Amino acid sequence: MKHYVTIYIDPITDWQGFTHAFLGLSHTHPDDLDKQDKQIREEKLKKADWKDFDKKWYESVEINDFNDGFWGFGAAGESIGLFKRAAGKVFNNNHYIMDNDVKTNTYKIKKLRSNQTFKNRCTLEVSQEQYDKLLQDIKNDYETTKAITPRSEASINDDFTYNVFNNNCTTWVLNKLDSIGIEVIDVKEWIPDNISARDSLLSTFHYLKFYNNTFLKFQNIDENLKSIKGAKAFRQWTRSMIDNNYICYVDESALEKQIQGFCKRDIDNQRYYESIKKFYKIQAQLKSIYERLNTLLEKIIQKCNNTIKGDFELIYWDKQANKIKFLKAENDYNPIIVENFNLNILANNCSISKFYPFIFIPKDKILSRMLYHKYDYGKVSESYQSAANEFYLNVLAGIQSDKYWSKSYHKLSKINKQFQPKELENV
């Protein structure tokens, strides 16, 4: 069974109220549900059956086999926390606009959100563990705020105090996804629709999908990554490569042009300009990292005709500790300091020679031999091991090396036009 989490954005342009973000959880991809709706309409048209002809799958308010509902966080009453603390509430059936009836102190379904809302969506596939944890956490939030009504003035606690700027529908959505290991770029984004250069969740959708699709390729090979710990470790690993010019390339001139389109840099708006630049740079850096990882993984997949299972050991440079570390499932993804890799192990030799930021251990020994037979050097000398490890660790730390040379290193240096030389260090 598949598991999908979808972010929906109710646009500000439909004039139904302020823009809003909420989540939908399902076991069928919304695109497939749309196709099923279309097929049903075509069949009804042939039979001249007009009953519920235009009904959409997302109009249901009941939980069913393919859909676990639509959930969102919002202000309980009329206040949205602009000038005072406002009570927040988690709503189910949040794909409908609710009427906060202060007179009866109840919530009533007003109408379905606009058609554009259900087109403004970003669907991410997750593992069963991620899905179950997310759904349970949402239900817990719902039960926690169940007593909140339209007349409520006090929130349950600070976590459920609604503030339009820093604890609203968007931040709730992003924090929920972040809690199960999904890369969301920045949990501080606070505006759903594209009405801000900096704080628009909708504008990040294609990035979030790309990050998720790349992660799924790794997850489909290594089932350990289906755990929340595995997903968080993967995210920690990718983020560790930000600012490593060998792995992460961002065209600074193109980035500057993009930012200047939103905000001209001058003394008056320096802080605003810097906040925009920081957000867009991280977004671009992550995209570059995921593109690089996708390219490396595709090379392995193609060699194995798409049928491969195994474990990934994720290697990264810890800037604070000034050490190389790696994360792997057998150690519960707790960081392990690495001094040197044993190059008599073929998988190690391949990754160190190619400067891969991971070591892949196939479960099938025949596939392993096929992948790594070129890296069987017999007994590798200590001097070669020492030199190769030093070279690899410098590259992983993003330090230019003039001491050693290899074809793989030359390709990395050539691709990375932005590389700024640093003083060579032995790490």
N, C-alpha and C positions, 0 to 999 in steps of 0.2 A: 504494500500500500504506500502511495506517495503522500507527502505532507507539504502543504504550501501555506506560506504566510504572505498576505498581500496588503500593501499600504495603499490606501485610497485617499485622494485629495478632492474635497468639495471646493470648486473654484469660487473665487470672490466675484467673478463676472456673472454668475447666475442670479445674483441679487436675492438669494434666499436667506441671507445672513452673512456673518463673517466666514471667511474661508476656514476649513476644518480638515483635520487628518484623523483617520481611524484605521483599525486593522480588521482584516477578514481572515479567518482560518478555515482551510478546506482540504479535502483529500483528492480533489480533482482540480486541475489548473483552470482558472477562470476563462482562459481562451477556449478550452475544450467545452466548458459549460455554455459559452456563447455559441459555439458550433452546434451543440445539442439543441439549443433554443431555435436556431435557424432551421435545423432539420425538422423539428416539431412543427414550426410554422409552415414549412413547405408541405408537410403531410396534411395539415389542417386545410391548407389552401386547396389541395387536390380534392379533398372531401367536402369542401365548402362548410367546414366546421369553424364557426366564428367564436365559439366559447373560449375565453382566455387566450384569444389569438395573439395579442401583443404582450402577454405576461412574460416577464423575464425571471430567470432563475434566482436572481438576487432580491426579488420582491418578498420572498418567504421570510416569515418571522419565527419559523420553527427550526430547531436543529434537526438535521437529517443525515443520511448516510454519507453524503459528500460535503456537507457544510457544517462547521461548528460555530457559526455565527459571526456577527460583526460587533466589534467592541471599541469603545473610545472613552476618552477622559474629557470632561467639560465642566463648566461652571454650573453649580446647582441651581442658581437663580438668575436674576438679572445682572448682578455685578460680575465683572470679569477680572477683578483684582487690579484695576488701574490705580485707584486711590485708596483702597482699603483691602484687607484680607478677605478673600472670598472662599466659600465652601466649594470644594471640588467633588465630583462624583464620577464613578466609572459606570457607563451605560452599556447595556446590551441592546441589540437591534439598533446600533448606532448608524446604520445605513438609512435610517429614517430621521427626519427632523422632528424633534419633540416640542410639544407645547408645554412650557413650564407654567402650569395653572396655579397661581398663588392663592386664588380664592378657595379652591378645593384642596390645595397643597398636594397635588398629584401631577404626574407626568402622563401626557397623552400623546399618542402618535399623531403628528400633524400631516406629514406627507413624505413620500419617498424623495431622497435626494436626487438631484438632476442627473440626466443621462451622462453628462460630461464627467460627473464624479466617478462613474464606473469605468470610464475610459482613462481617467487620470489614475492609473494604478501601476504598481511595481510589485510583481510576484516573485518571491524568493522561495526556492525549494530548501527544506530543512530535513534533518533526521527525525526519527520518531522521538528520540530522547529530547531533542530541542523543542519539538512541537508540543509534546506532553507537558514539559516544564513551563513553556510559555502559556499554554492554555490554562494550566492550574494556577499560575501566578495571576493571570487576568481574572479568573473566577474568584480568587482570594481577594483581589482588589474590589471586585464587584460586591462581594459579601461584606467587606469592611465598610464600604460606603453606602450600603443598602438603606440605612436609616436616614440618610441625607435626603431632604425634600426641598421643594422650591422656596420654602420659607426659612430654611436653615441659614444661619449667619455664621456659625462657628464650624470650622472644618474638623474632621476626625483627628488629624494631626498635621504636622508641617508637610509631610509627603503628599497629602491630599488637599493642601491649600492651593487653590487655583490662582495663578498669576499669568496674565497674558504675555508677559515678557520672558519669564524663565521657568514656569512650571505649568505648561499648557498642553493642549492636545498633541502637538508635535513632539515636545520633549518627552511626553509619556510614551508615545509610539517608539521613539528612538531608544529610550532607556530600556524598554521591554525587549527590543531586538538586540541591543548591546548585551543584555544580561545572559543571552544564550549563545553569544560568540559571533554574532553577525557583524560584519564591518559596515558601519553607518557613517564613517568619516568624522562626524562631530555631533555629539549628543546635545550640544547647546543651540543648534538650529531651532528657531522658534516660530517661523512663518511657513505655513504649508505651501501656499501658492506663489507663483512668480511675480511678487510685487516688491521684491527687495533684491539688490545685487548680492548681498551677503547671506541672508538668512532664508533661503528658499529650499524646502525639501523637494519639491517637484523637479527642480533643475538638476538634482543629483540622481534621479532615477536610473538613467542609463549607466552611470558609474556603479551604482549599487548592484545592478543586474550583472554587470561584467565581473565585478569582484566575486559575486556569488557563484556565477557559472564557472569561473576558474577554480574556485575552492571545491566545487562539486566534482571536478575532474580528479583532484587529489583524493577527495573523500570516497569516490567510487572505486579507487584502487586500494586505499588504506581505510578499512572499516573502523579503525581506532579513532579516526577523525569524525566519526558520527557522534561521539560523545561531546558534551558541552566543554569538558576540559580540553579535548582535542581541538575543537573549533576555536577556543580562546587561545590555545597555544599557537595555532596556525596564524591567528590574527596578530598575536604578539611578535611572532617571527617575521611576518611581512612588514610590520611597522618598524622593526629593528633595522630594516634596510633603507629607510628614508635617510637621505643625505649621503648614501654610499654611491659615489659617482660611477662605479663600475656596474652597478646593478640598476640604479635609478637615474634615468636621464630626463630632465625637463628643459625644454627650450625656453630659456629665460626671456628672450626678446619677444617670442610669441605670447608668453604669459603676460608680459608687461603691456602689450597691445590690448590683450583681452581685458585686463584690469582698467586700463585707461578708458575703455569703452563705457565702463560703469562710473569711474571716479577719477577725476584729474588730480594728480598729486600736487598739492601746494601746502603752505604752512597752516591754513585754516582747517584742512581736513586730513592732516597727517595720520592721526590715530585711526580714523575710519578707513583710510587708504591701506594702512598696514594690516588691519583686521581682514579686509577683503583679500589682500595679497596672500596672507597666511592661509586662509581657507582654500583658495584656489590652487595654491602651490601644493598643499597636502593632498588635495583631490587629484592633481596631476601626478604627483609623486607616487601615490598608491596605484594609479592606473599604469604607470610605467613599470612598477614592480610586478604587478599582476600580469602584464603583457610579457615580461621577461620570464616569469615562472611558467606561464602558459606555453611559451615557445620551447623551453627546456623540457617540459613534460610531454609535449607533442612528439618530440624526437624519440622519447622512450616508448610512447604508445605506438608510434608507427613501426618501430623495430619489432614490436611484439604483436602486431596485427590486432591491436585493440583488446586483446584478451590477456589481462595481467592483473595480478593481485600481489600485495606485499605491504611492507612497512616503510614509512619515511622517517628518517632521523633529520630533524630540522636544525641547521647550524646557523649561528648568528654571532655578531660581535657585540658584546656588552660594553657600552661606552663607559659606564660608571665604574665597572670593575676592571676595565682595560684587559678583558679576557675573552677568549673564544668559548662559547658554550653551545650545548645542543639540547634539544628537547625530543624525547621519544616516549612512546606509550608504556614500555616496560618499566620506566621510571616514573610513571604517572605524570609525565610531562613537567616534572620538576627540573629546572636548569642544572646541567652538569658541566663543570669546567673541563675543557679539553686542552691538554698540553701538546700532544702530537697524535696524528692518526697513523695507524699501522697500515702501511702501503702494501704489505703482503696480502692484505684482504682486498680482493679485486674491486669490490664496490667502492671501497675507500679510495683506492688508487685512481679509479675513473673520476670520482667527484673532485679530488684534489687536482688532477691533471686538467680537468675541464673547468675548474673553478665554480662548480655547482654549489649553491648554498644548502644543499641537502644530500643525504646519502640514501639511496633506494635499495632496499633488500627484498628481492622477489621471493615469493613463497615457493615457486616452481624452480627447482635447481637447474633444470635444463634451460629454462628461459634466462636464468641468472648467468649461466655459462655463455649463452648466446649474446647477452648484452655486454659482458665484461671480458670476453676471451682475449681481446686486444691488450688488456691491462695485466695480463699474467706475465710478469717479468722474471719469474722464478724467485729466487731469494733476493730481495731488494737490499742494497747496501745501506748501512747506517748514514753514510755521508749524503747519499741521494735522498733518503728519507728526511733528514734534517733540513736540507736545502728546499725540497719540495714543500714541506710543511711550513717553513718560514715564508716562502713565496705565497702560498695559499692564504695563510693567516693575514699577511699584509694586504692582500687583495680584498679579503672579507672585511677588513677594517677600513677599506677605502683609501689605502695608502699607496701612492705611486712607487713602483719598484724599478730602479735602474740596475739592480744587482743581478737579476735573472731575466730570462726571456723565454717565451714559448709561443707557438702559433695561436693557441687559445687566448693567451694574454694579449697578444697583438690585436686580435679581433675585438676584445673588450675595449682596449684603449682607443681603437679606431672608431668604434661605434659611439663611444662617449666623447662627443665633441666639447662637452662642458668641463672635462676633467681639469681641476686646478691642482698642480703639483704640490705635494706636501713633503716635508722632510721624511726621509725613509727611517722607519723604526723597526726594530725587531720585536715582534709580538709573540 
